[in-house]
Structure formats: structure tokens, C-alpha cells
Amino acid sequence: MVAEIVAILFLILDFNVVFHYMGQAAIWTAMIISVVSGVHYFGQFWSKLDPERLSNLT
């Protein structure tokens, strides 16, 4: 959440080239953090499923 706020702040302050590149880097950082968090959450959710129920799906 903090990474998104920092990215938006830098993009709002885009009156200087430095803020533009810092905003772009912050957006990419926020996106990478979000994807890693989503994969981690999905992995934890998937590990809690019952293996017997999973074998019945195929």
C-alpha cells in the first residue's frame, strides 16, 4: 500500500524529470510487490486445500 502511495505522489509531482523517473520506478516496484504478494497468497491458499478433494477434480 505504501509503494502505491509513493508512486502516486511522485507522479503528481511530475514537474521535474527526476520525479517522472522516480514515479515510473515506484509504479514498477508497486506492481512487482503486488504480483509477488498475490502469488504468495495463492500458494498459501492452495496448500490448505484437501489433497483428496483435489484428486477428485481430475
QUIMOPE-V111891 format. One record per pair of residues at least 4 apart in sequence whose ideal C-beta (glycine too) atoms are under 8 Angstrom apart, sorted by the first residue. I is the first residue (numbers start at 1). J is the second residue. D is the distance in Angstrom with one decimal. If there is no record, write none. Layout:
# QUIMOPE-V111891
i:j:d
I:J:D
I:J:D
This chain:
# QUIMOPE-V111891
i:j:d
1:5:6.6
2:6:6.2
3:7:6.3
3:26:6.4
3:29:5.5
3:30:3.8
3:33:5.5
4:8:6.4
4:30:4.8
5:9:6.3
6:10:6.4
6:26:5.1
6:30:7.8
7:11:6.3
7:23:5.9
7:26:3.5
7:27:4.6
7:29:7.4
7:30:5.1
8:12:6.2
9:13:6.4
10:14:7.3
10:19:5.2
10:20:8.0
10:22:4.7
10:23:3.5
10:26:5.4
11:19:7.8
11:20:7.8
11:23:3.9
11:26:7.9
11:27:7.3
13:19:4.6
13:23:7.7
14:19:5.3
14:20:5.1
14:23:6.1
15:19:6.8
16:20:7.2
17:21:6.6
18:22:6.2
19:23:6.0
20:24:6.5
21:25:6.3
22:26:6.2
23:27:6.4
24:28:6.6
25:29:6.2
26:30:6.2
27:31:6.4
28:32:6.3
29:33:6.3
30:34:6.3
31:35:6.4
32:36:6.2
33:37:6.1
34:38:6.3
35:39:6.4
36:40:6.3
37:41:6.3
38:42:6.3
39:43:6.3
40:44:6.5
41:45:6.3
42:46:6.0
43:47:6.3
44:48:6.9
45:49:7.5
49:53:6.5
49:54:5.9
50:54:6.9
51:55:6.5
52:56:7.0
53:57:7.3
54:58:7.9
